């Protein structure tokens, strides 16, 4: 189970009430408790991949075998508002779909992003990526 307090996993993500969050890469293995806690914090549902809104942040669930991470990041950047950011969330070491952290670190600059933070999210690890042209938030 995921903590729901500001000091818990959701608090680490930097999401706040009213933010528009797009969720990409959802599958049956995603952490439903974390998803519900995010929606509680933003006080709305996350948007899916078909959304055409300008968004504040992307939650990208990423597993080994999901395809080309650079392409996924470039696509995720397109609807981001100024100052927006992307969380790449991948299974931790030893879990099915584990992604080596170096893969994320290498894909980010190719997509025009900088990795600014890495956090533990239970069975998942999160890497915050921000546009190099937008600066740190």
C-alpha positions, 0 to 999 in steps of 0.5 A: 500500500502507498502512503497518502500523506504529503510525506508519502510517495505522492508528496515526493512527486510534486503534484498539487491540487488542480494540476493536469496530469497525463498518464501514459503506459498504464497496464495491469501491473501499475500501482493502483494505490499510487494512481488513486493517491495521485488523483486524490491529490490533484482532485481529478482523474489523470488524462489518458494518452488520447487527451489533447489538453495542455498538461502540467506533468506526465506520469509515464509507466515504463518497462523493459520491452515497452519500445523506444524510450526516447520516442516515448519521451519526445511524444510526452513533451509535446503537450507539456505546459511551460515548466511541466515535467515528466515522471518515468516510473519503472519497476525496481531491480528484480521486478518483471520489466526492470529498466536499468536506470542508465537507460533513462539517464541516457534517453533523457538528454537525447529527448531534450530533457534533464534528469533532476530527481530519482525517488523510491515508489515502493515496487517502482522507481521514479525519475523526474525529467524536465526540459532543459530549455524550460529550466528547473521548476 
